């Protein structure tokens, strides 16, 4: 969950002290590794569950996490996350044996149920999803940052390292997302189910390399984050969102290379965990400084195990998808873990535990099968390519695999990785019931070719043929919550339908959630004939007039008809859009409520309102949007009356 007693590195004295502690921690860790201080012969698993909070009526993000925590102040296992609409729970470490995965599922459900009982008092629901479908860009304003010192320090420090003028998102999938944002709070889009695997220190290198090799395939079968702000992007869009949300780099004329703070890595691990820590210290400036009350080298000299606070805090601000972790067990001995950060939250708890079981089993099975030979069998470039392809295409990916094979995600999982996973879990005496249940879910998911991402993409594409994007996203969120309550795996879910949403109130919504952003526009110098043809070709009645993204006017079919009816045609002179357009059209902003926009249309007697933000044309809203909303509400009202 992260050390909360931190501050910015805002003066040279703090900076020097922190670097001194950081370097001492590296030396202390090196000493402990060389002198065999680490716990061995026991394998533990663990997890962290992140979640989103939504209003039970609107199904939009609800920023009351702090209120919930105040009610649950005696429950130390639930904590804040970056945004006010997120929470996180820590799950107890378990020895990898017996029914450990059933126990993990039971504990997760028990804690989520307890949180939900508290949230019911606040008319709020939990959603387990990689990226909440109903989330909009304005939800990621800094006003929604959780009011804790660590988060403020982190945001300010990242902003100070920003080379450009804004954080930019550029992600292409079925749709394109290209936006700018003023803070790294975009990171709060992402919610995950982070899984930990404890490994012996002398086996850390081969296990970490295996984790890297498994990242793409495990992500492909677990993908659950294809929708961002109503755009259909990557199957696991969290990967691109997280990297770009914290990317402080900018473009240069030269070819100098630099790594993003969120990264997969650049090479295999060769000697020890220290390679990762040293590389991260060398490449990335520290962001925050913890309250350090120990001298790690002094403790080593006294034969005591240090917490390595500086190293752990610095490690928590470099976001590797397979993150190395240091900890101290209840036995008092230090241990090393690998944290898998690619697995998304949801769709249900049983799906999450199946993902964890598959990853941990495959880790163990790959080690039994290949030991430390993975770097000899796979090119690192192929593994990194697998990671990116798995994020983009999910279960539809073709992977590069051992023996220079090109193999589909489903064949790789069904024919190679699932047998290895079963072998690895069996070697640790994990119960047959657990192996059959959770690996069986992965098997059925692969055979049916359905993941959370596929379910969302197919459902959203069908729903948007029938209704507005906002209502479609709301339907999806409602279905997620309903299916989540049953805890049935996603491959058994029925496709979402409009009938799944019992109540929908667009009156509380904003123009940004309904407006068209894929715009056809003209310039004032275009000939009128071009505008007429454009309207005819696309069956539209309004065209915004713009210049370099700035709104200059609006032309409508009514304006054109009036002009043609009252103006005589002049030979050798073309009529331009500028001769006909309205130069001062009524406009709204993305934040304008849908009701206020409709009232303005009625008052001004217009059928189209350009949407403008900071003088930039960002969309349009027309009478058709209003008619679609009204049609859906009337249909819903009729159905309600028919059932009475």
C-alpha positions as CSV (number, residue, x, y, z in Angstrom):
1,X,0.0,0.0,0.0
2,X,3.0,2.3,0.3
3,X,4.7,4.2,3.1
4,X,2.6,7.2,4.0
5,X,5.1,9.1,6.1
6,X,6.8,10.8,3.2
7,X,7.6,14.3,1.8
8,X,9.0,15.9,-1.2
9,X,12.8,16.1,-1.7
10,X,12.5,19.9,-1.5
11,X,16.0,20.8,-0.3
12,X,19.6,19.7,-0.8
13,X,19.9,18.4,2.8
14,X,16.9,16.1,2.4
15,X,18.2,15.0,-1.0
16,X,21.7,14.2,0.3
17,X,20.4,12.3,3.3
18,X,18.0,10.3,1.2
19,X,20.6,9.3,-1.4
20,X,23.0,8.3,1.5
21,X,20.3,6.1,3.0
22,X,19.4,4.7,-0.5
23,X,23.0,3.7,-1.2
24,X,23.4,2.3,2.3
25,X,20.3,0.2,1.7
26,X,21.8,-1.2,-1.5
27,X,25.0,-2.1,0.3
28,X,23.0,-3.7,3.1
29,X,20.9,-5.8,0.7
30,X,24.0,-6.9,-1.1
31,X,25.6,-8.0,2.2
32,X,22.4,-10.0,3.2
33,X,22.3,-11.7,-0.2
34,X,26.0,-12.7,-0.2
35,X,25.8,-13.9,3.4
36,X,22.6,-15.9,3.0
37,X,20.4,-14.0,5.4
38,X,17.2,-14.7,3.5
39,X,14.4,-17.1,4.4
40,X,14.4,-20.1,2.1
41,X,12.5,-23.3,1.6
42,X,9.0,-21.7,1.9
43,X,6.8,-20.3,-0.8
44,X,4.1,-17.8,0.1
45,X,1.6,-16.1,-2.1
46,X,-0.3,-12.8,-1.5
47,X,-2.4,-10.2,-3.2
48,X,-3.7,-6.6,-3.2
49,X,-7.2,-5.9,-4.4
50,X,-8.0,-2.5,-5.9
51,X,-11.5,-1.4,-6.6
52,X,-13.6,1.5,-7.9
53,X,-16.5,3.1,-6.0
54,X,-19.6,4.2,-7.9
55,X,-22.9,5.9,-7.1
56,X,-25.6,3.3,-6.9
57,X,-28.0,5.4,-9.0
58,X,-25.8,7.0,-11.7
59,X,-23.1,4.3,-11.7
60,X,-20.6,7.1,-12.0
61,X,-17.5,7.4,-9.7
62,X,-18.3,8.3,-6.1
63,X,-15.6,10.2,-4.3
64,X,-16.4,9.0,-0.7
65,X,-13.6,6.6,0.0
66,X,-12.5,8.6,3.0
67,X,-16.0,8.6,4.5
68,X,-16.0,4.8,4.1
69,X,-12.6,4.5,5.8
70,X,-13.7,6.7,8.6
71,X,-16.6,4.2,9.3
72,X,-14.1,1.3,9.0
73,X,-11.3,2.9,10.9
74,X,-10.7,-0.3,12.9
75,X,-10.1,-2.4,9.8
76,X,-6.5,-1.9,9.0
77,X,-6.6,-4.1,5.9
78,X,-8.4,-1.6,3.9
79,X,-6.7,1.6,2.7
80,X,-6.8,4.6,0.4
81,X,-5.6,4.7,-3.1
82,X,-4.6,7.6,-5.3
83,X,-8.2,8.8,-6.1
84,X,-11.1,9.5,-3.8
85,X,-13.1,6.9,-5.7
86,X,-10.7,4.0,-5.1
87,X,-10.0,1.7,-2.2
88,X,-7.4,-1.1,-1.8
89,X,-7.3,-4.1,0.5
90,X,-4.3,-6.2,1.5
91,X,-4.8,-9.9,1.7
92,X,-3.0,-12.2,4.1
93,X,0.1,-14.1,2.9
94,X,-0.6,-17.8,2.5
95,X,1.8,-20.8,2.1
96,X,1.5,-22.2,-1.5
97,X,-0.1,-25.5,-0.6
98,X,-3.4,-27.3,0.0
99,X,-6.4,-25.1,-0.5
100,X,-4.5,-21.8,-0.5
101,X,-6.4,-20.4,-3.5
102,X,-9.8,-21.2,-2.1
103,X,-8.7,-19.5,1.1
104,X,-7.6,-16.5,-1.0
105,X,-10.9,-16.3,-2.7
106,X,-12.9,-16.6,0.5
107,X,-10.9,-13.9,2.3
108,X,-11.2,-11.5,-0.7
109,X,-15.0,-12.1,-0.9
110,X,-15.4,-11.7,2.9
111,X,-13.5,-8.4,2.9
112,X,-15.2,-7.0,-0.1
113,X,-18.6,-7.9,1.4
114,X,-17.7,-6.1,4.5
115,X,-16.7,-3.0,2.6
116,X,-19.9,-3.2,0.5
117,X,-22.1,-3.3,3.7
118,X,-20.4,-0.1,4.8
119,X,-20.8,1.5,1.3
120,X,-24.5,0.7,1.2
121,X,-24.9,3.3,3.9
122,X,-23.4,5.8,1.5
123,X,-25.4,4.6,-1.5
124,X,-22.2,3.4,-3.1
125,X,-21.2,0.2,-4.9
126,X,-17.9,-1.6,-5.5
127,X,-16.9,-2.3,-9.1
128,X,-14.1,-4.8,-9.9
129,X,-12.8,-3.7,-13.3
130,X,-9.5,-2.8,-14.9
131,X,-10.9,0.6,-16.0
132,X,-14.4,1.8,-15.0
133,X,-16.5,2.1,-18.2
134,X,-18.4,5.2,-16.9
135,X,-15.2,7.1,-15.9
136,X,-14.7,10.4,-17.7
137,X,-11.7,12.7,-18.0
138,X,-13.1,15.3,-15.6
139,X,-13.2,12.6,-12.8
140,X,-9.4,12.7,-12.9
141,X,-9.1,16.3,-11.8
142,X,-6.7,16.9,-8.9
143,X,-9.7,17.8,-6.7
144,X,-10.3,14.1,-6.6
145,X,-6.8,13.3,-5.3
146,X,-7.0,11.5,-2.0
147,X,-6.0,14.1,0.6
148,X,-2.9,12.4,2.0
149,X,0.6,13.8,2.2
150,X,2.1,10.9,0.2
151,X,-0.2,11.5,-2.8
152,X,0.3,15.3,-2.9
153,X,4.1,14.9,-2.7
154,X,4.0,12.3,-5.4
155,X,1.9,14.4,-7.8
156,X,4.0,17.5,-7.2
157,X,7.3,15.7,-7.7
158,X,6.1,14.0,-10.9
159,X,4.8,17.4,-12.2
160,X,8.2,19.0,-11.5
161,X,9.9,16.4,-13.7
162,X,7.5,16.9,-16.6
163,X,9.5,18.0,-19.7
164,X,6.6,19.1,-21.8
165,X,3.5,21.2,-21.1
166,X,1.1,18.4,-20.5
167,X,0.6,14.7,-20.1
168,X,-0.5,13.2,-23.4
169,X,-2.5,10.1,-24.1
170,X,-2.2,8.6,-27.6
171,X,-3.7,5.2,-27.8
172,X,-5.0,3.5,-31.0
173,X,-7.3,0.5,-31.1
174,X,-10.7,0.1,-32.8
175,X,-11.0,3.8,-31.9
176,X,-8.3,6.5,-31.2
177,X,-7.8,8.3,-28.0
178,X,-5.7,11.5,-28.2
179,X,-6.0,13.9,-25.3
180,X,-3.9,16.1,-23.0
181,X,-4.2,16.3,-19.2
182,X,-2.7,18.5,-16.6
183,X,-1.8,16.0,-14.0
184,X,-0.6,12.4,-13.5
185,X,-3.8,11.6,-11.7
186,X,-4.7,9.8,-15.0
187,X,-3.0,6.9,-13.3
188,X,-6.1,6.5,-11.1
189,X,-8.0,5.1,-14.1
190,X,-6.3,1.8,-13.4
191,X,-7.4,-0.8,-10.9
192,X,-5.6,-4.2,-10.6
193,X,-5.3,-7.4,-8.6
194,X,-1.6,-7.4,-7.8
195,X,-0.3,-10.9,-7.0
196,X,2.9,-11.6,-5.0
197,X,5.1,-14.8,-5.1
198,X,7.8,-15.3,-2.6
199,X,11.0,-16.9,-4.0
200,X,14.3,-18.0,-2.5
201,X,17.0,-15.3,-2.9
202,X,19.3,-17.7,-4.8
203,X,16.5,-18.5,-7.3
204,X,15.3,-14.9,-7.7
205,X,17.0,-14.4,-11.1
206,X,15.5,-17.4,-13.0
207,X,12.1,-16.8,-11.4
208,X,12.1,-13.1,-12.4
209,X,13.1,-14.0,-16.0
210,X,10.2,-16.5,-16.1
211,X,7.9,-13.8,-14.8
212,X,8.9,-11.6,-17.7
213,X,8.4,-14.5,-20.2
214,X,4.9,-15.2,-18.8
215,X,3.7,-11.6,-18.7
216,X,2.2,-11.4,-22.3
217,X,0.3,-14.8,-22.2
218,X,-1.0,-14.2,-18.6
219,X,-2.2,-10.7,-19.5
220,X,-3.8,-12.0,-22.7
221,X,-6.1,-14.5,-20.9
222,X,-6.8,-12.0,-18.1
223,X,-7.4,-8.8,-20.1
224,X,-10.3,-6.7,-18.7
225,X,-9.7,-3.1,-19.6
226,X,-10.6,-2.3,-23.3
227,X,-12.7,0.9,-22.8
228,X,-11.4,4.3,-21.9
229,X,-13.7,7.4,-21.9
230,X,-16.0,5.5,-24.3
231,X,-13.2,4.6,-26.7
232,X,-12.4,1.0,-27.7
233,X,-8.7,0.7,-27.3
234,X,-6.3,-2.1,-26.2
235,X,-7.7,-5.3,-24.6
236,X,-5.6,-4.3,-21.6
237,X,-5.6,-0.5,-21.9
238,X,-4.2,-0.1,-18.4
239,X,-0.7,-0.8,-19.8
240,X,-0.7,2.2,-22.1
241,X,-2.7,4.4,-19.7
242,X,-0.4,3.8,-16.8
243,X,2.8,4.4,-18.8
244,X,1.6,7.5,-20.5
245,X,-0.1,8.9,-17.3
246,X,3.3,9.1,-15.6
247,X,5.5,9.7,-18.7
248,X,7.4,13.0,-18.0
249,X,9.5,12.7,-21.2
250,X,9.2,14.9,-24.2
251,X,10.3,14.5,-27.9
252,X,13.7,15.8,-29.0
253,X,15.4,16.3,-32.4
254,X,18.1,13.9,-31.5
255,X,17.9,10.1,-30.8
256,X,18.8,10.1,-27.1
257,X,17.0,7.2,-25.4
258,X,15.3,7.3,-22.0
259,X,13.0,4.9,-20.2
260,X,9.6,5.7,-18.9
261,X,9.0,5.4,-15.2
262,X,6.5,2.7,-16.0
263,X,8.3,0.1,-17.9
264,X,8.8,-3.6,-18.7
265,X,12.6,-3.6,-18.6
266,X,15.4,-3.6,-21.1
267,X,17.1,-7.0,-20.7
268,X,17.1,-10.3,-18.9
269,X,18.2,-10.4,-15.3
270,X,21.7,-11.9,-14.9
271,X,23.2,-11.8,-11.4
272,X,20.7,-10.7,-8.7
273,X,17.8,-8.5,-7.7
274,X,20.4,-5.7,-7.2
275,X,20.6,-5.2,-10.9
276,X,17.0,-3.9,-11.0
277,X,17.4,-1.6,-8.0
278,X,20.7,-0.2,-9.3
279,X,19.3,0.4,-12.8
280,X,16.2,2.2,-11.3
281,X,18.3,4.4,-9.1
282,X,20.6,5.2,-12.0
283,X,17.8,6.0,-14.5
284,X,15.1,7.8,-12.4
285,X,15.3,10.8,-10.1
286,X,13.7,10.0,-6.7
287,X,10.2,11.5,-6.2
288,X,9.6,11.3,-2.5
289,X,11.6,11.0,0.7
290,X,10.4,8.7,3.6
291,X,10.8,9.4,7.3
292,X,13.9,7.2,7.8
293,X,14.7,6.2,11.4
294,X,17.2,3.5,10.8
295,X,20.8,3.2,9.6
296,X,20.7,0.0,7.6
297,X,24.5,-0.6,7.6
298,X,24.6,-0.1,11.4
299,X,21.8,-2.6,11.8
300,X,23.7,-5.1,9.6
301,X,26.8,-4.7,11.7
302,X,24.7,-5.5,14.8
303,X,23.3,-8.6,13.1
304,X,19.8,-7.1,12.8
305,X,17.6,-7.1,9.8
306,X,16.9,-3.6,8.4
307,X,13.6,-2.5,6.8
308,X,15.5,-0.8,3.9
309,X,12.9,2.0,4.0
310,X,14.7,4.3,1.5
311,X,15.1,1.5,-1.1
312,X,11.5,0.3,-0.7
313,X,10.0,3.8,-1.1
314,X,12.1,4.5,-4.1
315,X,11.1,1.1,-5.6
316,X,7.5,2.0,-5.1
317,X,7.8,5.0,-7.4
318,X,9.4,3.0,-10.3
319,X,6.6,1.0,-11.8
320,X,7.9,-2.2,-13.4
321,X,5.2,-4.6,-14.5
322,X,7.0,-7.3,-12.6
323,X,8.2,-5.5,-9.6
324,X,10.9,-6.9,-7.2
325,X,9.9,-6.6,-3.5
326,X,11.8,-6.9,-0.3
327,X,10.1,-7.7,3.0
328,X,10.5,-9.2,6.5
329,X,8.5,-12.3,7.3
330,X,6.8,-13.0,10.7
331,X,9.8,-15.3,11.4
332,X,12.0,-12.1,11.5
333,X,13.9,-13.2,8.4
334,X,14.0,-11.1,5.2
335,X,12.5,-12.5,2.0
336,X,12.2,-11.5,-1.7
337,X,9.0,-11.5,-3.7
338,X,8.0,-10.9,-7.3
339,X,4.9,-8.7,-7.7
340,X,2.8,-9.2,-10.8
341,X,1.2,-5.9,-11.7
342,X,-0.3,-6.7,-15.1
343,X,-3.4,-8.5,-13.8
344,X,-6.5,-6.3,-13.8
345,X,-9.2,-6.1,-11.2
346,X,-12.2,-8.3,-11.9
347,X,-14.4,-9.3,-13.6
348,X,-15.2,-11.4,-10.5
349,X,-13.2,-12.6,-7.5
350,X,-13.2,-16.1,-8.8
351,X,-11.8,-14.8,-12.1
352,X,-9.0,-12.9,-10.3
353,X,-8.0,-15.9,-8.2
354,X,-8.0,-18.1,-11.4
355,X,-5.6,-15.5,-12.9
356,X,-3.4,-15.7,-9.8
357,X,-3.5,-19.5,-9.7
358,X,-2.5,-19.7,-13.4
359,X,0.4,-17.2,-13.1
360,X,1.8,-18.8,-9.9
361,X,1.4,-22.3,-11.3
362,X,3.0,-21.4,-14.6
363,X,5.9,-19.7,-12.7
364,X,6.5,-22.9,-10.8
365,X,6.0,-25.2,-13.8
366,X,8.3,-23.2,-16.0
367,X,11.0,-23.3,-13.3
368,X,10.7,-27.1,-13.0
369,X,10.8,-27.4,-16.8
370,X,13.5,-24.9,-17.8
371,X,15.3,-23.7,-14.6
372,X,17.6,-20.8,-15.4
373,X,17.6,-21.5,-19.2
374,X,14.8,-19.0,-20.3
375,X,17.3,-16.3,-21.5
376,X,18.9,-19.0,-23.7
377,X,15.5,-20.1,-25.2
378,X,13.8,-16.8,-25.8
379,X,15.1,-13.4,-27.1
380,X,14.3,-10.6,-24.6
381,X,13.1,-8.6,-27.6
382,X,10.5,-11.3,-28.4
383,X,9.3,-11.3,-24.8
384,X,8.9,-7.5,-24.7
385,X,7.1,-7.8,-28.0
386,X,4.8,-10.4,-26.5
387,X,4.1,-8.1,-23.6
388,X,3.0,-5.2,-25.9
389,X,1.0,-7.5,-28.2
390,X,-0.7,-9.2,-25.3
391,X,-1.8,-5.8,-24.0
392,X,-3.1,-4.7,-27.4
393,X,-4.8,-7.8,-28.7
394,X,-5.4,-9.9,-25.6
395,X,-6.7,-13.4,-26.3
396,X,-6.4,-12.7,-30.1
397,X,-2.6,-12.4,-29.9
398,X,0.0,-14.5,-31.7
399,X,3.1,-14.9,-29.5
400,X,6.7,-15.6,-30.1
401,X,7.6,-18.7,-28.1
402,X,10.4,-21.2,-27.3
403,X,11.8,-22.9,-30.4
404,X,11.1,-19.7,-32.4
405,X,7.4,-20.8,-32.6
406,X,4.6,-18.4,-33.6
407,X,1.7,-19.6,-31.5
408,X,-1.8,-18.3,-30.8
409,X,-2.6,-17.3,-27.2
410,X,-5.2,-20.0,-26.8
411,X,-2.9,-22.8,-28.1
412,X,0.0,-21.6,-26.0
413,X,-2.3,-21.5,-22.9
414,X,-4.2,-24.7,-23.5
415,X,-1.4,-26.9,-24.8
416,X,1.7,-25.7,-23.0
417,X,1.1,-23.3,-20.1
418,X,-1.9,-25.0,-18.4
419,X,-0.1,-28.4,-18.2
420,X,3.0,-26.7,-16.8
421,X,0.9,-24.7,-14.3
422,X,-0.8,-27.9,-13.1
423,X,2.6,-29.6,-12.7
424,X,4.0,-26.6,-10.8
425,X,1.1,-26.5,-8.3
426,X,1.0,-30.2,-7.9
427,X,4.7,-30.1,-6.9
428,X,3.7,-27.7,-4.0
429,X,0.8,-30.0,-3.0
430,X,-1.9,-27.6,-4.0
431,X,-5.1,-29.5,-3.7
432,X,-6.6,-31.2,-6.8
433,X,-9.9,-29.4,-6.2
434,X,-8.2,-26.0,-6.3
435,X,-6.2,-26.9,-9.4
436,X,-9.2,-28.2,-11.2
437,X,-11.4,-25.2,-10.3
438,X,-9.1,-22.3,-11.0
439,X,-7.1,-23.7,-13.9
440,X,-10.4,-25.0,-15.2
441,X,-11.7,-21.5,-15.4
442,X,-8.7,-20.5,-17.5
443,X,-9.1,-23.5,-19.7
444,X,-12.8,-22.7,-20.4
445,X,-12.0,-19.0,-21.0
446,X,-9.5,-20.0,-23.6
447,X,-11.7,-22.6,-25.2
448,X,-14.7,-20.2,-25.4
449,X,-12.3,-17.4,-26.5
450,X,-13.9,-15.0,-24.1
451,X,-12.2,-12.7,-21.5
452,X,-13.5,-9.7,-19.7
453,X,-12.1,-7.5,-22.5
454,X,-13.9,-9.5,-25.2
455,X,-17.2,-9.4,-23.3
456,X,-17.0,-5.6,-22.9
457,X,-16.0,-4.9,-26.4
458,X,-18.7,-7.1,-28.0
459,X,-21.3,-5.8,-25.6
460,X,-20.4,-2.1,-26.1
461,X,-20.3,-2.4,-29.9
462,X,-23.8,-3.9,-29.9
463,X,-25.3,-1.5,-27.4
464,X,-24.0,1.6,-29.2
465,X,-26.0,0.6,-32.2
466,X,-29.1,1.0,-30.1
467,X,-28.4,3.9,-27.8
468,X,-26.0,6.6,-26.7
469,X,-22.5,5.8,-25.7
470,X,-23.2,7.0,-22.1
471,X,-26.2,4.7,-21.7
472,X,-24.2,1.8,-23.2
473,X,-21.4,2.4,-20.7
474,X,-23.9,2.6,-17.9
475,X,-25.5,-0.7,-18.9
476,X,-22.1,-2.4,-19.0
477,X,-21.3,-1.1,-15.5
478,X,-24.6,-2.3,-14.1
479,X,-24.0,-5.7,-15.6
480,X,-20.5,-5.9,-14.1
481,X,-21.9,-5.2,-10.7
482,X,-24.7,-7.7,-11.1
483,X,-22.5,-10.5,-12.4
484,X,-19.8,-9.6,-9.8
485,X,-22.4,-10.4,-7.0
486,X,-22.9,-13.9,-8.4
487,X,-19.2,-14.5,-8.6
488,X,-19.7,-16.5,-11.8
489,X,-16.6,-16.5,-14.1
490,X,-16.8,-14.1,-17.1
491,X,-16.9,-16.8,-19.7
492,X,-20.4,-17.7,-18.4
493,X,-21.8,-14.2,-18.6
494,X,-24.7,-13.4,-20.9
495,X,-24.2,-10.5,-23.3
496,X,-25.4,-7.1,-21.9
497,X,-28.8,-5.7,-23.1
498,X,-30.5,-2.4,-22.6
499,X,-33.1,-4.2,-20.5
500,X,-30.3,-4.9,-17.9
501,X,-30.5,-1.2,-16.9
502,X,-33.6,-0.5,-14.8
503,X,-33.0,3.2,-14.1
504,X,-31.2,5.8,-16.2
505,X,-31.2,9.5,-15.5
506,X,-29.4,11.5,-18.1
507,X,-30.7,14.8,-16.4
508,X,-27.8,14.6,-14.0
509,X,-25.2,14.1,-16.8
510,X,-23.0,16.5,-18.8
511,X,-22.8,17.4,-22.4
512,X,-19.4,15.7,-22.6
513,X,-21.1,12.3,-22.1
514,X,-23.4,12.7,-25.1
515,X,-21.7,15.0,-27.6
516,X,-20.2,13.9,-30.9
517,X,-16.5,14.3,-31.0
518,X,-15.9,12.8,-34.5
519,X,-16.6,16.1,-36.3
520,X,-17.0,17.1,-39.9
521,X,-16.1,20.8,-40.2
522,X,-15.6,23.4,-42.9
523,X,-13.7,26.7,-43.1
524,X,-15.2,30.1,-43.9
525,X,-13.3,30.1,-47.2
526,X,-14.7,26.9,-48.5
527,X,-17.3,27.2,-51.3
528,X,-20.9,26.8,-50.3
529,X,-21.4,24.0,-52.7
530,X,-18.8,21.9,-50.8
531,X,-20.8,22.4,-47.5
532,X,-24.1,21.5,-49.3
533,X,-22.6,18.3,-50.6
534,X,-21.0,17.4,-47.3
535,X,-24.3,17.7,-45.6
536,X,-26.0,15.6,-48.2
537,X,-23.4,12.9,-48.2
538,X,-23.4,12.5,-44.5
539,X,-27.1,13.2,-43.9
540,X,-26.4,16.0,-41.4
541,X,-28.0,19.5,-41.0
542,X,-25.2,21.4,-39.3
543,X,-21.5,22.1,-39.9
544,X,-19.2,23.9,-37.4
545,X,-16.8,26.4,-39.1
546,X,-13.3,26.3,-37.7
547,X,-9.8,27.5,-38.2
548,X,-6.9,25.7,-36.6
549,X,-9.2,24.1,-34.1
550,X,-10.9,27.3,-33.1
551,X,-14.7,27.7,-33.6
552,X,-15.4,30.6,-36.1
553,X,-19.1,30.0,-36.8
554,X,-21.8,27.5,-37.7
555,X,-23.7,26.8,-40.9
556,X,-26.9,24.9,-41.2
557,X,-29.1,23.6,-44.0
558,X,-31.7,26.2,-43.0
559,X,-29.2,29.1,-43.4
560,X,-28.3,27.7,-46.8
561,X,-31.9,27.5,-47.9
562,X,-32.6,31.1,-46.8
563,X,-29.5,32.3,-48.6
564,X,-30.4,30.5,-51.8
565,X,-34.0,31.8,-51.6
566,X,-33.1,35.5,-51.1
567,X,-29.8,35.9,-52.9
568,X,-29.3,36.2,-56.6
569,X,-26.5,34.2,-58.1
570,X,-23.6,36.3,-59.4
571,X,-21.6,35.1,-62.4
572,X,-17.9,34.3,-61.9
573,X,-18.2,34.6,-58.1
574,X,-18.4,31.7,-55.7
575,X,-20.5,32.0,-52.6
576,X,-18.4,30.9,-49.6
577,X,-19.3,29.4,-46.2
578,X,-18.3,32.7,-44.7
579,X,-21.0,34.5,-46.7
580,X,-23.7,32.4,-45.1
581,X,-22.6,31.2,-41.7
582,X,-23.6,32.5,-38.3
583,X,-20.5,34.1,-36.8
584,X,-21.7,34.0,-33.2
585,X,-23.5,30.7,-32.6
586,X,-24.7,29.7,-29.1
587,X,-22.2,27.3,-27.5
588,X,-21.8,25.1,-24.5
589,X,-18.9,23.6,-22.7
590,X,-18.3,19.9,-21.9
591,X,-19.3,20.6,-18.3
592,X,-22.7,22.0,-19.2
593,X,-25.5,19.8,-18.0
594,X,-27.5,18.0,-20.7
595,X,-30.7,19.6,-19.3
596,X,-29.2,23.1,-19.5
597,X,-28.1,22.4,-23.1
598,X,-31.6,21.3,-24.1
599,X,-33.1,24.4,-22.5
600,X,-30.7,26.6,-24.4
601,X,-31.7,24.9,-27.7
602,X,-35.3,25.5,-27.0
603,X,-34.8,29.1,-25.9
604,X,-32.5,30.0,-28.8
605,X,-34.6,27.9,-31.2
606,X,-31.5,26.1,-32.6
607,X,-30.9,22.4,-33.3
608,X,-27.2,22.3,-32.7
609,X,-24.8,23.6,-30.1
610,X,-21.0,23.6,-30.7
611,X,-19.1,22.4,-27.6
612,X,-16.1,24.6,-26.8
613,X,-13.4,24.3,-24.2
614,X,-10.6,26.9,-23.8
615,X,-11.6,28.4,-27.2
616,X,-11.1,25.0,-28.9
617,X,-13.9,23.2,-30.7
618,X,-14.2,19.8,-29.0
619,X,-17.6,18.5,-30.1
620,X,-21.2,19.2,-31.0
621,X,-24.6,18.3,-29.5
622,X,-27.7,18.3,-31.6
623,X,-31.5,17.8,-31.3
624,X,-30.9,14.2,-32.3
625,X,-29.1,13.5,-29.0
626,X,-32.2,14.9,-27.2
627,X,-34.5,12.8,-29.3
628,X,-32.5,9.6,-28.6
629,X,-32.5,10.3,-24.9
630,X,-36.3,11.0,-24.9
631,X,-37.0,7.9,-27.0
632,X,-35.1,5.6,-24.6
633,X,-36.8,7.1,-21.5
634,X,-40.3,6.8,-23.0
635,X,-39.6,3.2,-24.0
636,X,-38.4,2.5,-20.4
637,X,-41.5,4.2,-19.0
638,X,-43.8,2.1,-21.2
639,X,-42.1,-1.1,-20.1
640,X,-42.5,-0.1,-16.4
641,X,-46.2,0.7,-16.9
642,X,-46.7,-2.6,-18.8
643,X,-45.3,-4.6,-15.8
644,X,-47.7,-3.0,-13.3
